[in-house]
Amino acid sequence: MKKFRGKKRYFRNLLRESMLEQYDLDFGQEGWFDLWHTHLDFSGLGNNSLRIRREHIKAYISLYEDIIDKLELFAQPYQSWIELADKETEQDAVYIHTKNPNSDNFPLKINGLTWDICIPNYLEGLIDPSEFNVGQYKDEFETYYIIQSKKANGAYNLT
C-alpha cells in the first residue's frame, strides 16, 4: 500500500470541511431530513491505521456536536447520531432524521440496538460517557456502534 503523505494537512482540511456550513442544511420550520447523512472517510483510510481512524472519529464528533447545536433551535422532533462500522470505516457517517414527506419512518427504530455496552478500544478517550450514549447492533456482515448525545433536547432515541 502506498504511504499516506500529508496527514496533517488532510486532517486540518477534513476538520475544516466537516464544518456544518458547507452542507447548507435547512434548519428552518419547513426543513426536514430523510436519513440525511455524510461520510468523511470515503476512501476507508481508517481501515489501515488506528491513529487515522481516531482522527476521523474526532472529525465526526466535531461535526455531530455542530449539528446538535443547530438542532437545539429546530422546531421539530428529530433524531441525530454517529454510526461507526467496526471494520469498514468508509461506512461511518453522521445522520439527521425527522418526519418527512418521503416516507413514514419517523422515529426510526434500529432492530437489535443495545445500549450500555463495552466501548471498543478505538473509542476510548474520544467518547465521554457522561455526554454520549453508545450502543451496538449487528447485521450479517458488520458490527455498528451508535453514538448519541445525552444533551440533545427534542431528540428521539433509536430504540
Buried (B, 14 or more C-beta within 10 A) or exposed (E): EEEEEEEEEBBEEBBEEBEBEEBEBEBEEEBBBBBBBBBBBEEBBBBEEEEBBBBBBBBBBBBBBBBBEBBEEBEBEBBBBBBBBBEBBBBBBBBBBBBBEEEEEBBBEBEEBEEEBEBBEBBEEBBEEEEBBBBBBEEEEEEBBBBBBEEBEBBBBBB
